[in-house]
């Protein structure tokens, strides 16, 4: 059972690492849908920010809702924010999701593999995740 769950979590991590997320062109098509009133994109240092402005309801007392998609230079969505009534909320964060899945993977691996085997696994991860794993789980990955 643990190995099945481990395989699923590894698949989730690989999919997240390999997927760029929704691309600007796909979001831009929403301008033709009724609630959308404005869609903008601008370059910022280190990436692109896309904003989708829409009204969910004609009687909406908060006014416009803004969905903000933040992209890195490699064209991956790294954060999605919502702004409603001047209050920003993070809806999704790539780094948080990667770390959460990796935490689950390492927790399952603790029950199945030796520390040296886990260290071997963490050494195959992208640098940012490998460093995170080493810092977070020094007792099994140092």
Secondary structure, DSSP 8 states (H G I E B T S, - for coil): -HHHHHHHHHHHHHHHHH---S-HHHHHGGGGSTTEEEEEEEEETTEEEEEEEE-S-TT-TT--EEEEEEEETTS-EEEEEEEETTEEEEEEEHHHHHHHHHHHHHHHHHTTS-HHHHHHHHTTS-HHHHHHHHHHTHHHH-
